[in-house]
């Protein structure tokens, strides 16, 4: 079993070594997702261990909005709705 401390170290350095043997001869597969979860299979070529790295959405960056027809959020309240219908 991999200790909590070892898992923490692995995450803090960005998953750059085998979580089992500590070797650097690892390879990661395609990131897969379902719903709100994303994971990436990883394997070590030194000891043969396999595991999944798990990802979490932490933000959004470099947003480009369409220039020709931007979507403007609409605010709905009773006063605006009443004004729309004479």
Backbone as a chain_set.jsonl record, in Angstrom:
{"seq": "XXXXXXXXXXXXXXXXXXXXXXXXXXXXXXXXXXXXXXXXXXXXXXXXXXXXXXXXXXXXXXXXXXXXXXXXXXXXXXXXXXXXXX", "coords": {"N": [[0.843, -1.185, 0.0], [0.49, 2.233, -0.782], [1.732, 4.956, 0.983], [0.093, 7.754, 2.605], [1.742, 10.004, 2.804], [3.564, 9.544, 0.72], [1.859, 9.696, -1.489], [1.107, 12.38, -1.278], [3.573, 13.671, -1.703], [4.028, 12.864, -4.363], [1.936, 14.185, -5.722], [2.575, 16.874, -5.113], [4.947, 17.297, -6.566], [4.066, 17.127, -9.101], [3.589, 14.616, -10.219], [5.895, 13.304, -11.279], [7.376, 10.992, -10.982], [7.58, 7.412, -10.366], [5.051, 6.263, -8.341], [5.378, 4.058, -6.779], [8.068, 2.781, -6.967], [9.709, 4.985, -7.24], [11.113, 5.588, -9.502], [11.909, 7.258, -12.64], [11.023, 6.409, -15.077], [8.378, 6.567, -16.429], [5.14, 6.553, -18.014], [2.409, 8.328, -19.316], [-1.004, 7.991, -20.218], [-3.802, 8.918, -22.36], [-5.842, 11.613, -21.232], [-8.871, 10.972, -19.707], [-12.4, 11.425, -19.293], [-15.441, 11.681, -17.408], [-18.482, 12.97, -16.764], [-18.018, 15.017, -14.039], [-15.483, 14.215, -13.467], [-12.022, 13.549, -14.142], [-9.315, 11.628, -15.369], [-6.078, 10.065, -15.734], [-4.38, 7.395, -17.061], [-1.385, 5.939, -15.802], [1.813, 4.431, -16.083], [4.618, 2.561, -14.851], [7.695, 1.748, -16.216], [9.822, 0.598, -15.001], [9.148, -0.881, -12.612], [6.667, -1.917, -13.189], [4.279, -1.009, -12.084], [0.936, 0.368, -12.097], [-1.334, 3.092, -12.244], [-3.866, 5.648, -11.708], [-3.777, 9.061, -12.426], [-5.574, 11.726, -11.009], [-7.671, 14.424, -11.849], [-8.653, 17.851, -11.207], [-10.81, 20.544, -11.857], [-9.578, 23.765, -11.715], [-9.817, 26.354, -12.486], [-10.44, 28.869, -15.073], [-9.128, 30.05, -18.123], [-7.83, 32.321, -20.632], [-10.148, 33.107, -22.235], [-12.114, 33.376, -25.088], [-14.498, 35.213, -26.633], [-17.177, 35.08, -29.033], [-17.126, 37.488, -31.645], [-19.098, 38.34, -33.426], [-21.679, 37.593, -32.538], [-22.156, 37.824, -29.578], [-23.071, 36.155, -26.572], [-25.218, 37.471, -24.328], [-25.788, 37.559, -20.942], [-29.052, 37.297, -19.635], [-31.118, 39.159, -17.48], [-33.714, 38.349, -15.468], [-36.555, 39.66, -14.105], [-39.548, 40.668, -12.381], [-40.274, 43.33, -13.075], [-38.859, 43.905, -15.485], [-39.953, 41.893, -17.128], [-42.641, 42.708, -17.206], [-42.407, 45.157, -18.515], [-41.674, 44.325, -21.032], [-43.976, 43.373, -22.181], [-46.517, 45.09, -23.354]], "CA": [[0.0, 0.0, 0.0], [1.237, 3.49, -0.878], [1.401, 5.8, 2.134], [-0.487, 9.079, 2.363], [2.868, 10.922, 2.614], [4.108, 9.307, -0.619], [0.875, 10.254, -2.423], [1.207, 13.835, -1.182], [4.821, 14.043, -2.38], [3.803, 12.64, -5.785], [1.084, 15.27, -6.216], [3.284, 18.146, -4.979], [5.965, 17.446, -7.622], [3.416, 17.025, -10.395], [3.533, 13.258, -10.748], [7.052, 13.11, -12.156], [8.096, 9.762, -10.661], [6.715, 6.28, -10.05], [4.552, 6.353, -6.971], [5.793, 2.851, -6.077], [9.517, 2.581, -6.849], [10.405, 6.269, -7.274], [11.804, 5.758, -10.782], [11.394, 8.269, -13.56], [10.681, 5.79, -16.346], [6.921, 6.425, -16.417], [4.445, 7.037, -19.201], [1.002, 8.626, -19.052], [-1.895, 7.853, -21.367], [-4.751, 9.994, -22.633], [-6.753, 12.034, -20.168], [-10.244, 10.572, -19.953], [-13.312, 12.082, -18.357], [-16.847, 11.318, -17.37], [-19.128, 13.897, -15.833], [-17.133, 16.01, -13.427], [-14.225, 13.572, -13.115], [-11.044, 13.304, -15.202], [-8.198, 10.821, -14.889], [-5.081, 9.717, -16.739], [-3.639, 6.2, -16.668], [0.073, 6.082, -15.775], [2.49, 3.169, -15.785], [6.064, 2.612, -14.636], [8.384, 0.705, -16.976], [10.845, -0.018, -14.157], [8.606, -1.892, -11.693], [5.413, -2.459, -13.703], [3.102, -0.458, -11.399], [-0.019, 1.157, -12.875], [-2.254, 3.869, -11.413], [-4.535, 6.756, -12.391], [-3.711, 10.419, -11.895], [-6.924, 12.282, -10.98], [-7.6, 15.868, -12.075], [-9.737, 18.693, -10.704], [-10.889, 21.857, -12.484], [-9.188, 24.779, -10.737], [-10.042, 27.686, -13.01], [-10.642, 29.055, -16.503], [-8.181, 31.05, -18.598], [-7.797, 32.591, -22.073], [-11.507, 33.009, -22.765], [-12.36, 34.148, -26.298], [-15.926, 35.258, -26.937], [-17.421, 35.384, -30.445], [-17.324, 38.921, -31.865], [-20.277, 38.633, -34.232], [-22.945, 37.367, -31.849], [-21.875, 37.419, -28.199], [-24.219, 35.797, -25.737], [-25.288, 38.382, -23.188], [-26.682, 36.998, -19.925], [-30.27, 38.058, -19.432], [-31.593, 39.239, -16.112], [-35.172, 38.255, -15.465], [-37.286, 40.007, -12.893], [-40.929, 41.003, -12.702], [-40.376, 44.635, -13.709], [-38.441, 43.791, -16.883], [-40.925, 41.083, -17.84], [-43.844, 43.511, -17.392], [-42.092, 46.17, -19.513], [-41.563, 43.681, -22.345], [-45.299, 43.047, -22.675], [-47.4, 46.247, -23.093]], "C": [[0.887, 1.246, 0.0], [0.779, 4.414, 0.249], [0.81, 7.141, 1.698], [0.622, 10.102, 2.089], [3.453, 10.784, 1.207], [3.169, 9.879, -1.679], [0.971, 11.779, -2.452], [2.453, 14.337, -1.908], [4.653, 13.934, -3.894], [2.999, 13.794, -6.394], [1.835, 16.6, -6.19], [4.328, 18.367, -6.064], [5.379, 17.226, -9.016], [3.436, 15.65, -11.031], [4.697, 12.898, -11.647], [7.873, 11.86, -11.849], [7.097, 8.638, -10.394], [6.322, 6.347, -8.58], [4.96, 5.142, -6.131], [7.308, 2.801, -5.861], [10.334, 3.873, -6.871], [11.15, 6.534, -8.566], [11.142, 6.793, -11.67], [10.969, 7.715, -14.901], [9.184, 5.487, -16.391], [6.335, 7.002, -17.701], [2.975, 7.22, -18.852], [0.2, 8.518, -20.341], [-2.762, 9.08, -21.556], [-5.572, 10.337, -21.405], [-8.163, 11.65, -20.594], [-11.14, 11.272, -18.945], [-14.706, 11.515, -18.49], [-17.502, 12.207, -16.331], [-18.134, 14.931, -15.334], [-15.762, 15.435, -13.065], [-13.328, 13.411, -14.334], [-9.875, 12.543, -14.597], [-7.287, 10.475, -16.058], [-4.343, 8.465, -16.278], [-2.134, 6.433, -16.784], [0.669, 4.713, -15.478], [3.993, 3.398, -15.661], [6.707, 1.447, -15.389], [9.497, 0.038, -16.169], [10.273, -1.146, -13.302], [7.28, -2.494, -12.149], [4.155, -1.951, -13.02], [2.241, 0.351, -12.367], [-0.944, 1.872, -11.906], [-2.913, 4.932, -12.27], [-4.23, 8.057, -11.673], [-5.121, 10.99, -12.009], [-6.813, 13.803, -11.048], [-8.85, 16.572, -11.569], [-9.67, 20.038, -11.425], [-10.577, 22.918, -11.435], [-9.411, 26.2, -11.244], [-10.276, 27.666, -14.506], [-9.738, 30.197, -16.94], [-8.314, 31.215, -20.105], [-9.158, 32.404, -22.73], [-11.637, 33.922, -23.982], [-13.845, 34.061, -26.614], [-16.113, 35.579, -28.41], [-17.726, 36.866, -30.613], [-18.642, 39.23, -32.549], [-21.599, 38.478, -33.485], [-22.686, 36.922, -30.409], [-23.161, 37.116, -27.439], [-24.174, 36.687, -24.503], [-26.247, 37.786, -22.173], [-27.895, 37.897, -19.726], [-30.662, 38.007, -17.974], [-33.11, 39.247, -16.166], [-35.704, 38.661, -14.095], [-38.667, 40.493, -13.313], [-41.055, 42.323, -13.439], [-39.986, 44.559, -15.175], [-39.433, 42.986, -17.687], [-42.194, 41.879, -18.132], [-43.605, 44.572, -18.461], [-42.021, 45.572, -20.912], [-42.922, 43.408, -22.971], [-46.266, 44.168, -22.353], [-48.832, 45.873, -22.836]], "O": [[1.902, 1.301, 0.694], [-0.418, 4.626, 0.441], [1.009, 7.591, 0.57], [0.458, 10.974, 1.235], [3.797, 11.782, 0.574], [3.623, 10.477, -2.655], [0.921, 12.392, -3.518], [2.39, 15.32, -2.646], [5.091, 14.818, -4.63], [3.349, 14.311, -7.454], [1.746, 17.375, -7.142], [4.577, 19.51, -6.45], [6.117, 17.148, -9.997], [3.314, 15.527, -12.25], [4.505, 12.251, -12.677], [8.959, 11.688, -12.403], [5.905, 8.891, -10.216], [7.172, 6.472, -7.698], [4.895, 5.194, -4.903], [7.78, 2.78, -4.724], [11.524, 3.857, -6.555], [11.759, 7.593, -8.721], [9.981, 7.156, -11.481], [10.588, 8.481, -15.786], [8.768, 4.329, -16.393], [6.953, 7.825, -18.376], [2.373, 6.381, -18.182], [0.666, 8.903, -21.414], [-2.498, 10.142, -20.991], [-5.952, 9.456, -20.633], [-8.594, 11.963, -21.703], [-10.689, 11.665, -17.87], [-15.094, 10.958, -19.517], [-17.122, 12.197, -15.16], [-17.492, 15.628, -16.12], [-14.964, 16.113, -12.417], [-13.816, 13.165, -15.437], [-9.491, 12.784, -13.453], [-7.678, 10.581, -17.22], [-3.737, 8.473, -15.207], [-1.665, 7.046, -17.742], [0.1, 3.931, -14.716], [4.557, 4.3, -16.279], [6.307, 0.296, -15.216], [10.054, -0.972, -16.599], [10.834, -2.241, -13.262], [6.813, -3.473, -11.566], [3.06, -2.413, -13.34], [2.743, 0.939, -13.325], [-1.3, 1.323, -10.863], [-2.556, 5.098, -13.436], [-4.401, 8.157, -10.459], [-5.795, 10.76, -13.013], [-5.964, 14.4, -10.386], [-9.937, 15.998, -11.507], [-8.589, 20.605, -11.583], [-11.226, 22.973, -10.39], [-9.21, 27.157, -10.495], [-10.309, 26.608, -15.133], [-9.592, 31.19, -16.228], [-8.854, 30.338, -20.781], [-9.296, 31.628, -23.676], [-11.307, 35.106, -23.912], [-14.383, 32.975, -26.834], [-15.287, 36.284, -28.99], [-18.483, 37.443, -29.832], [-19.247, 40.269, -32.285], [-22.555, 39.191, -33.792], [-22.962, 35.776, -30.054], [-24.195, 37.75, -27.65], [-23.213, 36.657, -23.734], [-27.405, 37.529, -22.501], [-27.766, 39.119, -19.658], [-30.559, 36.972, -17.315], [-33.708, 40.079, -16.849], [-35.345, 38.08, -13.071], [-38.912, 40.704, -14.501], [-41.874, 42.431, -14.352], [-40.697, 45.087, -16.03], [-39.736, 43.348, -18.824], [-42.768, 41.734, -19.212], [-44.511, 44.863, -19.242], [-42.292, 46.272, -21.888], [-43.008, 43.228, -24.186], [-46.793, 44.234, -21.243], [-49.667, 46.748, -22.606]]}, "num_chains": 1, "name": "protein.A"}
